[in-house]
Each structure stands twice: as C-alpha cells, then as structure tokens.
C-alpha cells in the first residue's frame, strides 16, 4: 500500500491484516516504484496525492514497465467534475476508492 498519511495507512493496513492479507507500506511515489519494481505483489493500493511522485505518475510508470499488477486508487478527491475526469485517469486501475477527507468535530 502506498499512502503518505500514517493514520489512514495504519487503519487500512489493520483491516487488511485482520482479513488475512500481508501488507507492505511505503509513503511516497519514488519509494513505491523502487519497492514495486523489485517485488511481486498480488495488488497495489495507491494514493493519488503523494510526496516525491504522485500516484497517477506511479501508475503510468508501472504500466510503461509492463507491470500489470491490479491497482486500486485511493483518493480524497471526489467532486462531480473530478469523478468525470477520473474516467480517463482510471485506465489501468481495477477500482477507484474515494474517501472522505473531513474530520469530525
């Protein structure tokens, strides 16, 4: 999983581990490319907004290297206009998960 927000990463990792999945974590796009290029994964959960290199750039690079591992895009983006633009960006992904980025008072 590539997620730079530690709290979000821990939450998702804990849920996946409880379901029996092994989860490797990294927090930036460049680190993700290094890790993914050297390791075979069953799936990749990839945040869009990352330090170093954004998630869509990571995805484009993976596909250009013929790495066809299924990718689930995780993003806090979610306006109607952005959802429309995601139809083009989602090529090469299995699923786009839009998460709430608000906090409770």
C-alpha positions in Angstrom: 0.0 0.0 0.0 1.3 3.4 -0.9 -0.2 6.0 1.5 1.6 9.0 3.0 -1.0 9.7 5.7 0.2 7.4 8.5 -3.1 7.3 10.3 -5.0 6.3 7.1 -2.3 3.7 6.3 -2.5 2.1 9.7 -6.3 1.9 9.6 -6.4 0.3 6.2 -3.4 -2.0 7.0 -5.0 -3.2 10.2 -8.3 -4.0 8.4 -6.5 -5.9 5.7 -4.3 -7.8 8.1 -7.4 -8.8 10.1 -8.7 -10.3 6.9 -5.6 -12.3 6.4 -3.6 -10.2 3.9 0.1 -9.4 4.2 0.6 -5.6 3.7 3.8 -3.8 2.9 3.7 0.0 3.4 5.5 2.9 1.8 4.8 6.6 1.9 6.0 8.2 -1.3 5.8 7.7 -5.0 9.5 7.2 -5.6 9.8 4.7 -2.8 6.8 2.9 -4.2 8.4 2.5 -7.7 11.5 1.0 -6.1 9.6 -1.4 -3.9 7.1 -2.5 -6.6 9.8 -2.9 -9.3 11.7 -5.3 -7.0 8.8 -7.3 -5.5 5.8 -9.2 -6.9 2.5 -8.1 -5.3 -1.0 -9.5 -5.8 -2.4 -6.0 -5.7 -1.4 -2.4 -5.1 -3.4 0.2 -3.1 -2.1 3.6 -4.4 -3.0 7.0 -3.0 -3.1 9.8 -5.6 -1.6 12.7 -3.6 1.9 11.5 -2.6 5.2 13.2 -1.9 8.0 12.6 -4.4 5.8 11.5 -7.3 2.0 11.4 -7.4 0.1 8.2 -7.7 -1.0 8.6 -11.3 2.6 9.1 -12.3 3.5 6.0 -10.4 0.7 4.1 -12.2 1.8 5.4 -15.6 5.4 4.3 -14.9 4.3 0.9 -13.7 2.3 0.3 -16.9 5.1 1.6 -19.1 7.4 -1.0 -17.4 4.8 -3.7 -18.2 3.9 -4.2 -14.5 0.3 -5.3 -14.7 -0.4 -5.8 -11.0 -4.0 -4.8 -10.3 -4.1 -1.3 -8.8 -6.7 0.2 -6.5 -6.6 4.0 -6.5 -7.3 5.7 -3.1 -8.1 9.3 -3.1 -9.7 12.1 -1.1 -10.7 13.8 -4.4 -14.4 13.4 -5.1 -16.2 16.3 -6.7 -18.5 15.5 -9.6 -16.2 17.2 -12.1 -13.2 15.2 -10.8 -15.2 12.0 -11.0 -15.8 12.7 -14.7 -12.1 13.3 -15.3 -11.3 10.1 -13.4 -12.9 8.0 -16.2 -9.8 8.8 -18.3 -7.3 8.5 -15.4 -8.7 5.2 -14.3 -7.5 3.2 -17.3 -5.2 0.6 -15.9 -6.8 0.5 -12.5 -9.2 -2.0 -11.0 -11.1 0.3 -8.7 -11.1 3.9 -7.5 -11.9 4.4 -3.8 -12.9 7.9 -2.9 -12.5 8.5 0.9 -13.8 11.3 3.0 -11.1 13.8 4.0 -13.2 15.7 6.5 -12.8 15.3 10.3 -15.5 15.1 13.0 -15.7 18.0 15.4 
